[in-house]
Amino acid sequence: MQTECSAGAYEFPASCGRRVVARFDGGRMSSDGGVILVKQADDILGLSRRFAACFRDKRHPGFVEYRVEDLVRQRIMGLALGYEDLNDHDALRHDLIFGLASGRLSGGRANCAALAGKSTLNRLERSGHKADRYCRIIADHEALATLFVTLFLDQHEHAPARIVLDVDATDDRIH
């Protein structure tokens, strides 16, 4: 049986001052077109913006290429598409679709990629309670905990009377 392929184009909202069209006829490609849908959900929920507000940036502004919100957005998009390891971002930082979804198609300086690599993202992930020589992005852990509860409650018209946190990977109720 012959496979029926759709040759049509799918139009997405413009980004970075450019038209965004999904087509299936070649050209410079990415296998992660779904990141555009993740970006639209992120824009509606404000997840990256709200999550980034839970961090304090103690880096010297003159040396900052990627804002905390840029780093958070990039990491959320990567996780949503199954890139759980930071080393994946050394390739993703050059992916046009990831750059488009992050609002950055090029770096601010001549020698910088559009998105952060694994070393820069690692500074965000290892942020602690206070700045040190190598990590100057500080997580407000109380604000993060509050944000997760707020995000959950925002999805309900009325706060549930009871919440069960199932933290294991099985569907067995005994655990």
Disulfide bonds with the S-S distance in Angstrom:
none
